[in-house]
């Protein structure tokens, strides 16, 4: 398992584990870990571009805002007390949309 074929039938290089900084292709080949999910198949069986392997690396939603914060439509978080306070705090003005306005008694 030194990546040098010493036996005429190559059996000295069969079933060798990949190194820590390598990815094990489904067919047993080893490639550099940074060659996975790069839209360039490097494994002979294309397993380094497998959808199940690569999709989890793509965020499907932004991380949650801290407690007491509101997520603007553009994705940034602002203090919840600033929502519907009459002042625009989100770049897209979403903190001032769909606000319920309470009117005082008529005088």
Biopython code that builds the backbone (N, CA, C, O; Angstrom):
import numpy as np
from Bio.PDB.StructureBuilder import StructureBuilder

atoms = [
    (1, "UNK", "N", (0.821, -1.215, 0.000)),
    (1, "UNK", "CA", (0.000, 0.000, 0.000)),
    (1, "UNK", "C", (0.855, 1.265, 0.000)),
    (1, "UNK", "O", (0.577, 2.218, 0.727)),
    (2, "UNK", "N", (1.875, 1.256, -0.809)),
    (2, "UNK", "CA", (2.717, 2.452, -0.903)),
    (2, "UNK", "C", (2.531, 3.158, -2.243)),
    (2, "UNK", "O", (3.282, 4.068, -2.594)),
    (3, "UNK", "N", (1.510, 2.716, -2.987)),
    (3, "UNK", "CA", (1.177, 3.254, -4.303)),
    (3, "UNK", "C", (2.251, 2.970, -5.351)),
    (3, "UNK", "O", (2.312, 3.618, -6.396)),
    (4, "UNK", "N", (3.085, 1.996, -5.048)),
    (4, "UNK", "CA", (4.081, 1.510, -6.002)),
    (4, "UNK", "C", (3.786, 0.030, -6.210)),
    (4, "UNK", "O", (3.761, -0.745, -5.254)),
    (5, "UNK", "N", (3.565, -0.357, -7.452)),
    (5, "UNK", "CA", (3.251, -1.751, -7.747)),
    (5, "UNK", "C", (4.529, -2.574, -7.671)),
    (5, "UNK", "O", (5.480, -2.349, -8.420)),
    (6, "UNK", "N", (4.530, -3.529, -6.753)),
    (6, "UNK", "CA", (5.677, -4.407, -6.567)),
    (6, "UNK", "C", (5.402, -5.825, -7.065)),
    (6, "UNK", "O", (6.331, -6.557, -7.405)),
    (7, "UNK", "N", (4.155, -6.202, -7.106)),
    (7, "UNK", "CA", (3.786, -7.536, -7.561)),
    (7, "UNK", "C", (3.337, -7.459, -9.019)),
    (7, "UNK", "O", (2.691, -6.489, -9.415)),
    (8, "UNK", "N", (3.670, -8.461, -9.813)),
    (8, "UNK", "CA", (3.281, -8.441, -11.225)),
    (8, "UNK", "C", (1.768, -8.309, -11.430)),
    (8, "UNK", "O", (1.330, -7.729, -12.423)),
    (9, "UNK", "N", (0.972, -8.837, -10.505)),
    (9, "UNK", "CA", (-0.485, -8.751, -10.649)),
    (9, "UNK", "C", (-1.096, -7.592, -9.863)),
    (9, "UNK", "O", (-2.319, -7.499, -9.760)),
    (10, "UNK", "N", (-0.271, -6.713, -9.309)),
    (10, "UNK", "CA", (-0.697, -5.508, -8.567)),
    (10, "UNK", "C", (-1.429, -5.814, -7.270)),
    (10, "UNK", "O", (-2.041, -4.911, -6.701)),
    (11, "UNK", "N", (-1.396, -7.027, -6.786)),
    (11, "UNK", "CA", (-2.137, -7.374, -5.571)),
    (11, "UNK", "C", (-1.614, -6.655, -4.331)),
    (11, "UNK", "O", (-2.323, -6.557, -3.329)),
    (12, "UNK", "N", (-0.380, -6.151, -4.388)),
    (12, "UNK", "CA", (0.147, -5.421, -3.229)),
    (12, "UNK", "C", (-0.522, -4.063, -3.057)),
    (12, "UNK", "O", (-0.369, -3.426, -2.015)),
    (13, "UNK", "N", (-1.264, -3.613, -4.070)),
    (13, "UNK", "CA", (-1.936, -2.315, -4.004)),
    (13, "UNK", "C", (-3.460, -2.448, -3.978)),
    (13, "UNK", "O", (-4.164, -1.449, -4.129)),
    (14, "UNK", "N", (-3.972, -3.644, -3.791)),
    (14, "UNK", "CA", (-5.422, -3.850, -3.726)),
    (14, "UNK", "C", (-5.936, -3.616, -2.308)),
    (14, "UNK", "O", (-5.254, -3.926, -1.331)),
    (15, "UNK", "N", (-7.143, -3.067, -2.208)),
    (15, "UNK", "CA", (-7.830, -2.867, -0.923)),
    (15, "UNK", "C", (-7.018, -2.043, 0.069)),
    (15, "UNK", "O", (-7.069, -2.297, 1.273)),
    (16, "UNK", "N", (-6.279, -1.072, -0.416)),
    (16, "UNK", "CA", (-5.503, -0.193, 0.469)),
    (16, "UNK", "C", (-6.394, 0.946, 0.948)),
    (16, "UNK", "O", (-7.146, 1.508, 0.152)),
    (17, "UNK", "N", (-6.326, 1.298, 2.222)),
    (17, "UNK", "CA", (-7.142, 2.420, 2.711)),
    (17, "UNK", "C", (-6.592, 3.751, 2.201)),
    (17, "UNK", "O", (-5.393, 3.898, 1.966)),
    (18, "UNK", "N", (-7.493, 4.712, 2.036)),
    (18, "UNK", "CA", (-7.064, 6.057, 1.651)),
    (18, "UNK", "C", (-6.480, 6.755, 2.871)),
    (18, "UNK", "O", (-6.772, 6.385, 4.009)),
    (19, "UNK", "N", (-5.660, 7.760, 2.629)),
    (19, "UNK", "CA", (-5.073, 8.542, 3.717)),
    (19, "UNK", "C", (-6.139, 9.451, 4.321)),
    (19, "UNK", "O", (-7.214, 9.616, 3.744)),
    (20, "UNK", "N", (-5.845, 10.042, 5.482)),
    (20, "UNK", "CA", (-6.802, 10.914, 6.170)),
    (20, "UNK", "C", (-7.220, 12.107, 5.323)),
    (20, "UNK", "O", (-8.357, 12.566, 5.428)),
    (21, "UNK", "N", (-6.320, 12.619, 4.485)),
    (21, "UNK", "CA", (-6.637, 13.798, 3.676)),
    (21, "UNK", "C", (-7.146, 13.405, 2.291)),
    (21, "UNK", "O", (-7.103, 14.208, 1.360)),
    (22, "UNK", "N", (-7.627, 12.170, 2.159)),
    (22, "UNK", "CA", (-8.127, 11.680, 0.882)),
    (22, "UNK", "C", (-9.570, 11.199, 1.009)),
    (22, "UNK", "O", (-10.038, 10.850, 2.093)),
    (23, "UNK", "N", (-10.250, 11.192, -0.114)),
    (23, "UNK", "CA", (-11.619, 10.701, -0.218)),
    (23, "UNK", "C", (-11.572, 9.314, -0.856)),
    (23, "UNK", "O", (-10.840, 9.095, -1.821)),
    (24, "UNK", "N", (-12.346, 8.390, -0.321)),
    (24, "UNK", "CA", (-12.419, 7.047, -0.892)),
    (24, "UNK", "C", (-13.581, 6.986, -1.872)),
    (24, "UNK", "O", (-14.742, 7.081, -1.476)),
    (25, "UNK", "N", (-13.269, 6.828, -3.134)),
    (25, "UNK", "CA", (-14.298, 6.672, -4.159)),
    (25, "UNK", "C", (-15.026, 5.347, -3.926)),
    (25, "UNK", "O", (-14.484, 4.440, -3.295)),
    (26, "UNK", "N", (-16.249, 5.240, -4.436)),
    (26, "UNK", "CA", (-17.015, 4.001, -4.263)),
    (26, "UNK", "C", (-16.301, 2.800, -4.871)),
    (26, "UNK", "O", (-16.491, 1.670, -4.420)),
    (27, "UNK", "N", (-15.479, 3.038, -5.896)),
    (27, "UNK", "CA", (-14.752, 1.933, -6.525)),
    (27, "UNK", "C", (-13.433, 1.624, -5.812)),
    (27, "UNK", "O", (-12.680, 0.752, -6.246)),
    (28, "UNK", "N", (-13.151, 2.350, -4.706)),
    (28, "UNK", "CA", (-11.951, 2.097, -3.918)),
    (28, "UNK", "C", (-10.780, 3.005, -4.220)),
    (28, "UNK", "O", (-9.807, 3.024, -3.466)),
    (29, "UNK", "N", (-10.849, 3.761, -5.311)),
    (29, "UNK", "CA", (-9.770, 4.700, -5.630)),
    (29, "UNK", "C", (-9.708, 5.803, -4.581)),
    (29, "UNK", "O", (-10.684, 6.047, -3.871)),
    (30, "UNK", "N", (-8.565, 6.465, -4.486)),
    (30, "UNK", "CA", (-8.376, 7.580, -3.558)),
    (30, "UNK", "C", (-8.104, 8.853, -4.351)),
    (30, "UNK", "O", (-7.338, 8.844, -5.314)),
    (31, "UNK", "N", (-8.737, 9.943, -3.938)),
    (31, "UNK", "CA", (-8.455, 11.254, -4.521)),
    (31, "UNK", "C", (-8.275, 12.241, -3.377)),
    (31, "UNK", "O", (-8.651, 11.955, -2.240)),
    (32, "UNK", "N", (-7.703, 13.396, -3.674)),
    (32, "UNK", "CA", (-7.547, 14.432, -2.646)),
    (32, "UNK", "C", (-8.930, 14.891, -2.193)),
    (32, "UNK", "O", (-9.844, 15.019, -3.008)),
    (33, "UNK", "N", (-9.082, 15.136, -0.905)),
    (33, "UNK", "CA", (-10.384, 15.498, -0.338)),
    (33, "UNK", "C", (-10.931, 16.787, -0.955)),
    (33, "UNK", "O", (-12.146, 16.946, -1.073)),
    (34, "UNK", "N", (-10.047, 17.708, -1.350)),
    (34, "UNK", "CA", (-10.520, 18.973, -1.928)),
    (34, "UNK", "C", (-10.984, 18.809, -3.374)),
    (34, "UNK", "O", (-11.388, 19.787, -4.004)),
    (35, "UNK", "N", (-10.934, 17.605, -3.902)),
    (35, "UNK", "CA", (-11.429, 17.347, -5.249)),
    (35, "UNK", "C", (-12.881, 16.872, -5.245)),
    (35, "UNK", "O", (-13.445, 16.603, -6.306)),
    (36, "UNK", "N", (-13.488, 16.767, -4.069)),
    (36, "UNK", "CA", (-14.884, 16.341, -3.993)),
    (36, "UNK", "C", (-15.801, 17.544, -4.152)),
    (36, "UNK", "O", (-15.465, 18.659, -3.754)),
    (37, "UNK", "N", (-16.955, 17.299, -4.737)),
    (37, "UNK", "CA", (-18.018, 18.317, -4.873)),
    (37, "UNK", "C", (-17.517, 19.596, -5.532)),
    (37, "UNK", "O", (-17.884, 20.696, -5.118)),
    (38, "UNK", "N", (-16.682, 19.456, -6.552)),
    (38, "UNK", "CA", (-16.161, 20.634, -7.250)),
    (38, "UNK", "C", (-16.659, 20.704, -8.690)),
    (38, "UNK", "O", (-16.108, 21.443, -9.506)),
    (39, "UNK", "N", (-17.705, 19.931, -9.002)),
    (39, "UNK", "CA", (-18.309, 19.872, -10.338)),
    (39, "UNK", "C", (-17.349, 19.306, -11.380)),
    (39, "UNK", "O", (-17.571, 19.468, -12.580)),
    (40, "UNK", "N", (-16.298, 18.653, -10.935)),
    (40, "UNK", "CA", (-15.316, 18.025, -11.822)),
    (40, "UNK", "C", (-15.128, 16.586, -11.348)),
    (40, "UNK", "O", (-14.470, 16.366, -10.331)),
    (41, "UNK", "N", (-15.683, 15.602, -12.050)),
    (41, "UNK", "CA", (-15.519, 14.213, -11.613)),
    (41, "UNK", "C", (-14.044, 13.801, -11.601)),
    (41, "UNK", "O", (-13.349, 13.927, -12.609)),
    (42, "UNK", "N", (-13.583, 13.316, -10.469)),
    (42, "UNK", "CA", (-12.201, 12.862, -10.331)),
    (42, "UNK", "C", (-12.133, 11.360, -10.076)),
    (42, "UNK", "O", (-11.130, 10.723, -10.398)),
    (43, "UNK", "N", (-13.181, 10.793, -9.505)),
    (43, "UNK", "CA", (-13.259, 9.343, -9.341)),
    (43, "UNK", "C", (-13.715, 8.753, -10.680)),
    (43, "UNK", "O", (-14.534, 9.351, -11.378)),
    (44, "UNK", "N", (-13.191, 7.598, -11.028)),
    (44, "UNK", "CA", (-13.595, 6.948, -12.277)),
    (44, "UNK", "C", (-15.094, 6.657, -12.291)),
    (44, "UNK", "O", (-15.709, 6.609, -13.356)),
    (45, "UNK", "N", (-15.686, 6.463, -11.104)),
    (45, "UNK", "CA", (-17.119, 6.177, -11.004)),
    (45, "UNK", "C", (-17.951, 7.421, -10.695)),
    (45, "UNK", "O", (-19.152, 7.314, -10.444)),
    (46, "UNK", "N", (-17.325, 8.598, -10.710)),
    (46, "UNK", "CA", (-17.985, 9.894, -10.443)),
    (46, "UNK", "C", (-18.556, 10.014, -9.035)),
    (46, "UNK", "O", (-19.354, 10.915, -8.779)),
    (47, "UNK", "N", (-18.171, 9.134, -8.119)),
    (47, "UNK", "CA", (-18.749, 9.167, -6.773)),
    (47, "UNK", "C", (-18.326, 10.395, -5.975)),
    (47, "UNK", "O", (-18.944, 10.692, -4.953)),
    (48, "UNK", "N", (-17.299, 11.115, -6.404)),
    (48, "UNK", "CA", (-16.892, 12.338, -5.707)),
    (48, "UNK", "C", (-17.830, 13.500, -6.008)),
    (48, "UNK", "O", (-17.727, 14.554, -5.382)),
    (49, "UNK", "N", (-18.742, 13.320, -6.958)),
    (49, "UNK", "CA", (-19.727, 14.349, -7.298)),
    (49, "UNK", "C", (-21.147, 13.861, -7.022)),
    (49, "UNK", "O", (-22.110, 14.450, -7.512)),
    (50, "UNK", "N", (-21.282, 12.800, -6.246)),
    (50, "UNK", "CA", (-22.574, 12.215, -5.928)),
    (50, "UNK", "C", (-23.469, 13.236, -5.233)),
    (50, "UNK", "O", (-23.018, 13.961, -4.347)),
    (51, "UNK", "N", (-24.730, 13.292, -5.633)),
    (51, "UNK", "CA", (-25.669, 14.267, -5.074)),
    (51, "UNK", "C", (-25.794, 14.136, -3.563)),
    (51, "UNK", "O", (-25.837, 15.149, -2.864)),
    (52, "UNK", "N", (-25.853, 12.931, -3.048)),
    (52, "UNK", "CA", (-25.982, 12.741, -1.598)),
    (52, "UNK", "C", (-24.761, 13.249, -0.851)),
    (52, "UNK", "O", (-24.882, 13.733, 0.274)),
    (53, "UNK", "N", (-23.600, 13.148, -1.455)),
    (53, "UNK", "CA", (-22.368, 13.632, -0.838)),
    (53, "UNK", "C", (-22.306, 15.152, -0.876)),
    (53, "UNK", "O", (-21.910, 15.785, 0.103)),
    (54, "UNK", "N", (-22.693, 15.735, -1.996)),
    (54, "UNK", "CA", (-22.461, 17.165, -2.214)),
    (54, "UNK", "C", (-23.577, 18.071, -1.719)),
    (54, "UNK", "O", (-23.293, 19.186, -1.283)),
    (55, "UNK", "N", (-24.821, 17.645, -1.765)),
    (55, "UNK", "CA", (-25.916, 18.529, -1.364)),
    (55, "UNK", "C", (-25.831, 19.005, 0.075)),
    (55, "UNK", "O", (-26.108, 20.178, 0.324)),
    (56, "UNK", "N", (-25.462, 18.163, 1.042)),
    (56, "UNK", "CA", (-25.410, 18.662, 2.419)),
    (56, "UNK", "C", (-24.423, 19.809, 2.631)),
    (56, "UNK", "O", (-24.510, 20.512, 3.637)),
    (57, "UNK", "N", (-23.484, 20.010, 1.699)),
    (57, "UNK", "CA", (-22.530, 21.102, 1.866)),
    (57, "UNK", "C", (-23.125, 22.437, 1.437)),
    (57, "UNK", "O", (-22.550, 23.491, 1.706)),
    (58, "UNK", "N", (-24.272, 22.393, 0.772)),
    (58, "UNK", "CA", (-24.917, 23.619, 0.317)),
    (58, "UNK", "C", (-25.988, 23.994, 1.328)),
    (58, "UNK", "O", (-26.924, 23.221, 1.534)),
    (59, "UNK", "N", (-25.881, 25.158, 1.967)),
    (59, "UNK", "CA", (-26.912, 25.541, 2.933)),
    (59, "UNK", "C", (-28.265, 25.652, 2.250)),
    (59, "UNK", "O", (-28.383, 26.291, 1.204)),
    (60, "UNK", "N", (-29.279, 25.040, 2.827)),
    (60, "UNK", "CA", (-30.606, 25.103, 2.236)),
    (60, "UNK", "C", (-31.423, 26.258, 2.803)),
    (60, "UNK", "O", (-32.454, 26.623, 2.238)),
    (61, "UNK", "N", (-30.981, 26.824, 3.892)),
    (61, "UNK", "CA", (-31.663, 27.967, 4.479)),
    (61, "UNK", "C", (-30.649, 28.702, 5.347)),
    (61, "UNK", "O", (-29.684, 28.097, 5.814)),
    (62, "UNK", "N", (-30.855, 29.990, 5.568)),
    (62, "UNK", "CA", (-29.893, 30.705, 6.406)),
    (62, "UNK", "C", (-29.986, 30.237, 7.851)),
    (62, "UNK", "O", (-31.041, 29.774, 8.284)),
    (63, "UNK", "N", (-28.898, 30.352, 8.601)),
    (63, "UNK", "CA", (-28.956, 29.967, 10.011)),
    (63, "UNK", "C", (-29.965, 30.830, 10.762)),
    (63, "UNK", "O", (-30.269, 31.947, 10.343)),
    (64, "UNK", "N", (-30.472, 30.319, 11.849)),
    (64, "UNK", "CA", (-31.484, 31.029, 12.628)),
    (64, "UNK", "C", (-30.914, 32.307, 13.223)),
    (64, "UNK", "O", (-29.721, 32.396, 13.514)),
    (65, "UNK", "N", (-31.786, 33.293, 13.400)),
    (65, "UNK", "CA", (-31.393, 34.525, 14.095)),
    (65, "UNK", "C", (-31.293, 34.223, 15.590)),
    (65, "UNK", "O", (-31.880, 33.259, 16.082)),
    (66, "UNK", "N", (-30.558, 35.042, 16.284)),
    (66, "UNK", "CA", (-30.475, 34.922, 17.735)),
    (66, "UNK", "C", (-31.846, 35.176, 18.341)),
    (66, "UNK", "O", (-32.692, 35.823, 17.723)),
    (67, "UNK", "N", (-32.064, 34.675, 19.531)),
    (67, "UNK", "CA", (-33.329, 34.908, 20.219)),
    (67, "UNK", "C", (-33.544, 36.409, 20.371)),
    (67, "UNK", "O", (-32.616, 37.147, 20.703)),
    (68, "UNK", "N", (-34.764, 36.852, 20.129)),
    (68, "UNK", "CA", (-35.088, 38.268, 20.243)),
    (68, "UNK", "C", (-34.769, 39.065, 18.989)),
    (68, "UNK", "O", (-34.781, 40.296, 19.010)),
    (69, "UNK", "N", (-34.483, 38.361, 17.889)),
    (69, "UNK", "CA", (-34.185, 39.020, 16.624)),
    (69, "UNK", "C", (-35.146, 38.537, 15.545)),
    (69, "UNK", "O", (-35.720, 37.452, 15.642)),
    (70, "UNK", "N", (-35.308, 39.355, 14.527)),
    (70, "UNK", "CA", (-36.218, 39.120, 13.415)),
    (70, "UNK", "C", (-35.388, 39.014, 12.141)),
    (70, "UNK", "O", (-34.439, 39.778, 11.963)),
    (71, "UNK", "N", (-35.728, 38.080, 11.247)),
    (71, "UNK", "CA", (-35.011, 37.951, 9.980)),
    (71, "UNK", "C", (-35.692, 38.795, 8.913)),
    (71, "UNK", "O", (-36.866, 38.591, 8.603)),
    (72, "UNK", "N", (-34.955, 39.737, 8.358)),
    (72, "UNK", "CA", (-35.436, 40.526, 7.224)),
    (72, "UNK", "C", (-35.557, 39.602, 6.012)),
    (72, "UNK", "O", (-34.946, 38.534, 5.983)),
    (73, "UNK", "N", (-36.338, 40.005, 5.020)),
    (73, "UNK", "CA", (-36.507, 39.187, 3.817)),
    (73, "UNK", "C", (-35.180, 38.957, 3.097)),
    (73, "UNK", "O", (-35.014, 37.930, 2.438)),
    (74, "UNK", "N", (-34.235, 39.886, 3.207)),
    (74, "UNK", "CA", (-32.930, 39.723, 2.555)),
    (74, "UNK", "C", (-31.990, 38.845, 3.359)),
    (74, "UNK", "O", (-30.877, 38.571, 2.911)),
    (75, "UNK", "N", (-32.413, 38.392, 4.551)),
    (75, "UNK", "CA", (-31.630, 37.433, 5.312)),
    (75, "UNK", "C", (-30.900, 37.953, 6.528)),
    (75, "UNK", "O", (-30.453, 37.153, 7.349)),
    (76, "UNK", "N", (-30.759, 39.264, 6.681)),
    (76, "UNK", "CA", (-30.051, 39.764, 7.863)),
    (76, "UNK", "C", (-30.993, 39.779, 9.061)),
    (76, "UNK", "O", (-32.213, 39.788, 8.898)),
    (77, "UNK", "N", (-30.432, 39.781, 10.250)),
    (77, "UNK", "CA", (-31.228, 39.769, 11.478)),
    (77, "UNK", "C", (-31.162, 41.131, 12.156)),
    (77, "UNK", "O", (-30.097, 41.744, 12.235)),
    (78, "UNK", "N", (-32.307, 41.596, 12.642)),
    (78, "UNK", "CA", (-32.367, 42.849, 13.407)),
    (78, "UNK", "C", (-33.121, 42.570, 14.706)),
    (78, "UNK", "O", (-33.875, 41.601, 14.804)),
    (79, "UNK", "N", (-32.913, 43.407, 15.671)),
    (79, "UNK", "CA", (-33.582, 43.286, 16.964)),
    (79, "UNK", "C", (-35.097, 43.289, 16.749)),
    (79, "UNK", "O", (-35.620, 44.141, 16.031)),
    (80, "UNK", "N", (-35.796, 42.347, 17.364)),
    (80, "UNK", "CA", (-37.250, 42.239, 17.203)),
    (80, "UNK", "C", (-37.987, 43.495, 17.640)),
    (80, "UNK", "O", (-39.069, 43.785, 17.130)),
    (81, "UNK", "N", (-37.418, 44.243, 18.575)),
    (81, "UNK", "CA", (-38.069, 45.479, 19.031)),
    (81, "UNK", "C", (-38.110, 46.531, 17.931)),
    (81, "UNK", "O", (-38.870, 47.495, 18.023)),
    (82, "UNK", "N", (-37.300, 46.354, 16.891)),
    (82, "UNK", "CA", (-37.275, 47.318, 15.787)),
    (82, "UNK", "C", (-38.301, 46.984, 14.707)),
    (82, "UNK", "O", (-38.488, 47.756, 13.767)),
    (83, "UNK", "N", (-38.966, 45.833, 14.841)),
    (83, "UNK", "CA", (-39.985, 45.463, 13.864)),
    (83, "UNK", "C", (-41.258, 46.255, 14.148)),
    (83, "UNK", "O", (-41.726, 46.320, 15.285)),
    (84, "UNK", "N", (-41.800, 46.849, 13.106)),
    (84, "UNK", "CA", (-43.046, 47.625, 13.189)),
    (84, "UNK", "C", (-42.937, 48.792, 14.169)),
    (84, "UNK", "O", (-43.901, 49.117, 14.861)),
    (85, "UNK", "N", (-41.760, 49.420, 14.225)),
    (85, "UNK", "CA", (-41.601, 50.580, 15.115)),
    (85, "UNK", "C", (-41.674, 51.901, 14.359)),
    (85, "UNK", "O", (-41.440, 52.960, 14.940)),
    (86, "UNK", "N", (-41.999, 51.848, 13.059)),
    (86, "UNK", "CA", (-42.099, 53.065, 12.266)),
    (86, "UNK", "C", (-40.778, 53.499, 11.646)),
    (86, "UNK", "O", (-40.751, 54.456, 10.873)),
    (87, "UNK", "N", (-39.697, 52.826, 11.963)),
    (87, "UNK", "CA", (-38.386, 53.140, 11.389)),
    (87, "UNK", "C", (-37.905, 51.947, 10.571)),
    (87, "UNK", "O", (-37.989, 50.804, 11.020)),
    (88, "UNK", "N", (-37.405, 52.214, 9.379)),
    (88, "UNK", "CA", (-36.908, 51.144, 8.517)),
    (88, "UNK", "C", (-35.536, 50.706, 9.007)),
    (88, "UNK", "O", (-34.609, 51.512, 9.084)),
    (89, "UNK", "N", (-35.412, 49.428, 9.336)),
    (89, "UNK", "CA", (-34.137, 48.873, 9.792)),
    (89, "UNK", "C", (-33.590, 47.812, 8.835)),
    (89, "UNK", "O", (-32.382, 47.578, 8.796)),
    (90, "UNK", "N", (-34.464, 47.175, 8.071)),
    (90, "UNK", "CA", (-34.034, 46.192, 7.071)),
    (90, "UNK", "C", (-33.805, 46.921, 5.746)),
    (90, "UNK", "O", (-34.583, 47.809, 5.395)),
    (91, "UNK", "N", (-32.761, 46.567, 5.012)),
    (91, "UNK", "CA", (-32.517, 47.219, 3.722)),
    (91, "UNK", "C", (-33.691, 47.084, 2.756)),
    (91, "UNK", "O", (-33.873, 47.931, 1.881)),
    (92, "UNK", "N", (-34.484, 46.032, 2.906)),
    (92, "UNK", "CA", (-35.629, 45.803, 2.027)),
    (92, "UNK", "C", (-36.945, 46.293, 2.640)),
    (92, "UNK", "O", (-38.015, 46.072, 2.073)),
    (93, "UNK", "N", (-36.867, 46.949, 3.782)),
    (93, "UNK", "CA", (-38.019, 47.519, 4.498)),
    (93, "UNK", "C", (-38.981, 46.455, 5.028)),
    (93, "UNK", "O", (-40.098, 46.782, 5.429)),
    (94, "UNK", "N", (-38.560, 45.184, 5.035)),
    (94, "UNK", "CA", (-39.470, 44.120, 5.451)),
    (94, "UNK", "C", (-39.815, 44.171, 6.933)),
    (94, "UNK", "O", (-40.780, 43.535, 7.357)),
    (95, "UNK", "N", (-39.051, 44.912, 7.732)),
    (95, "UNK", "CA", (-39.382, 45.027, 9.155)),
    (95, "UNK", "C", (-40.584, 45.933, 9.388)),
    (95, "UNK", "O", (-41.126, 45.974, 10.493)),
    (96, "UNK", "N", (-41.002, 46.654, 8.360)),
    (96, "UNK", "CA", (-42.155, 47.548, 8.496)),
    (96, "UNK", "C", (-43.336, 47.092, 7.637)),
    (96, "UNK", "O", (-44.277, 47.856, 7.420)),
    (97, "UNK", "N", (-43.288, 45.857, 7.151)),
    (97, "UNK", "CA", (-44.394, 45.315, 6.360)),
    (97, "UNK", "C", (-45.294, 44.459, 7.241)),
    (97, "UNK", "O", (-44.844, 43.880, 8.230)),
    (98, "UNK", "N", (-46.577, 44.385, 6.870)),
    (98, "UNK", "CA", (-47.565, 43.566, 7.578)),
    (98, "UNK", "C", (-47.645, 43.908, 9.062)),
    (98, "UNK", "O", (-47.770, 43.019, 9.904)),
    (99, "UNK", "N", (-47.575, 45.173, 9.370)),
    (99, "UNK", "CA", (-47.670, 45.626, 10.762)),
    (99, "UNK", "C", (-49.119, 45.966, 11.090)),
    (99, "UNK", "O", (-49.842, 46.512, 10.256)),
    (100, "UNK", "N", (-49.531, 45.647, 12.291)),
    (100, "UNK", "CA", (-50.869, 45.989, 12.758)),
    (100, "UNK", "C", (-50.765, 47.316, 13.488)),
    (100, "UNK", "O", (-50.001, 47.462, 14.443)),
    (101, "UNK", "N", (-51.542, 48.273, 13.025)),
    (101, "UNK", "CA", (-51.516, 49.604, 13.636)),
    (101, "UNK", "C", (-52.718, 49.725, 14.566)),
    (101, "UNK", "O", (-53.858, 49.515, 14.152)),
    (102, "UNK", "N", (-52.457, 50.060, 15.804)),
    (102, "UNK", "CA", (-53.521, 50.244, 16.782)),
    (102, "UNK", "C", (-53.756, 51.732, 16.955)),
    (102, "UNK", "O", (-52.839, 52.483, 17.286)),
    (103, "UNK", "N", (-54.985, 52.148, 16.730)),
    (103, "UNK", "CA", (-55.321, 53.564, 16.876)),
    (103, "UNK", "C", (-55.851, 53.815, 18.288)),
    (103, "UNK", "O", (-56.475, 52.945, 18.896)),
    (104, "UNK", "N", (-55.595, 54.994, 18.786)),
    (104, "UNK", "CA", (-56.109, 55.383, 20.089)),
    (104, "UNK", "C", (-57.586, 55.745, 19.987)),
    (104, "UNK", "O", (-58.126, 55.827, 18.884)),
    (105, "UNK", "N", (-58.246, 55.964, 21.125)),
    (105, "UNK", "CA", (-59.668, 56.337, 21.097)),
    (105, "UNK", "C", (-59.856, 57.684, 20.403)),
    (105, "UNK", "O", (-58.997, 58.564, 20.468)),
    (106, "UNK", "N", (-61.002, 57.820, 19.738)),
    (106, "UNK", "CA", (-61.305, 59.076, 19.047)),
    (106, "UNK", "C", (-61.590, 60.158, 20.071)),
    (106, "UNK", "O", (-62.227, 59.920, 21.097)),
    (107, "UNK", "N", (-61.115, 61.317, 19.777)),
    (107, "UNK", "CA", (-61.362, 62.434, 20.702)),
    (107, "UNK", "C", (-62.337, 63.403, 20.115)),
    (107, "UNK", "O", (-62.668, 64.406, 20.747)),
]
sb = StructureBuilder()
sb.init_structure("model")
sb.init_model(0)
sb.init_chain("A")
sb.init_seg("    ")
for serial, (resi, resn, name, xyz) in enumerate(atoms, 1):
    if name == "N":
        sb.init_residue(resn, " ", resi, " ")
    sb.init_atom(name, np.array(xyz, "f"), 0.0, 1.0, " ", f" {name:<3s}", serial, name[0])
structure = sb.get_structure()
